[in-house]
Amino acid sequence: MTETGVRIMGILNVTPDSFSDGGNFASFEAALAQAERLIEGGADILDIGGESTRPFAAPVSCEEELRRVIPVIEAVRKRNAIPISIDTIKAAVAREALRAGANIINDTSALRNDPEMISVVRETCVPVIIMHMQGTPADMQIKPQYEDVVTDVIDFFAERIEWITAQGVARDRLIIDPGIGFGKTVRHNLLLLKHLEKLSTFGLPVLLGHSRKRFLGEIAGIPAEAERDSVTAVAAALCLDKMAMVRVHNVAATRQALRVAAALRKAQ
């Protein structure tokens, strides 16, 4: 954890088609090597996913997703005690990932996709990340519209938290993610970042997942996703006091930016 108290989640996509690093770590050996790099860079958590959620991504079968993630989770757990988050919307994948050594469920559908996911959540005591997304990865970037994006996202979490807790899940297990880039325009993303502190009204940890997103590239004029680590780190530093966790591809760069931001705030 950085001196700021912000926990850094390192992204490990074991997929052939993720928007930024698809295919880079799809092999078992490459995935383990990247896990080591993320840990060495200062990751507090590894977020391992086997299904792309990039715009227009096609879904994968449960069997294929399990084939991608379970061996990696098992191998990382044997080597390191770092908390592992399973990034999935499928109950069966979440259940097997937890058995393999994962410690957190990261459901980008906010438990809306798979009706069995709430049962998996009830059966365990692990933290659960719920994210806002307008639509699905297949259609979320086709003209997203809001009355007021900040208010609409807050209303979404109010409904989700009420529903989840009514199913017998303790409120303090929840972490909320506004879903930067998931059914949002550049303006929507900027407004959510600017007013991120408003999500603190729920008294729950806020996770920011803006890493290498297209809106950063459009603003900074950086078309290549892999070259957006510097602007990702800048945005994280600007949101230092508004979040409890940040999910990024380049852990070391973000860690350095957070340290600088924290030092500036403490300077007298």
Secondary structure, DSSP 8 states (H G I E B T S, - for coil): --TTS-EEEEEEE--S--TTTTTTT-SHHHHHHHHHHHHHTT-SEEEEESS--STT-----HHHHHHHHHHHHHHHHHH----EEEE-S-HHHHHHHHHHT--EEEETTTT-S-TTHHHHHHH----EEEE--SS-TTTTTSS---SSHHHHHHHHHHHHHHHHHHTT--GGGEEEE--TTSS--HHHHHHHHHTGGGGGGG-S-BEE--TT-HHHHHHHT---GGG-HHHHHHHHHHTGGG-SEEEES-HHHHHHHHHHHHHHHH--
